[in-house]
Amino acid sequence: MAEHIVTQTVISAEEALRTEIILNQALIDILISKKVISEDELINGIRKIKRERDLLAESWDLPS
């Protein structure tokens, strides 16, 4: 019977964020280089998400 060894590595929130940023940039670079998306599409998508998040944040600030 094979033995299953589980290892856990704890990393800081800063390192997790740094890793996520690097991963996202790599994916963006690949998608743009393969012409899956354009830089304009990426920028427009970022702006759309930012607007949606801003609207959501505003609704949280409104009194109930």
Secondary structure, DSSP 4 states (H G I P E B T S, - for coil): -PPP--------HHHHHHHHHHHHHHHHHHHHHTTSS-HHHHHHHHHHHHHHHHHHHHHHHS--
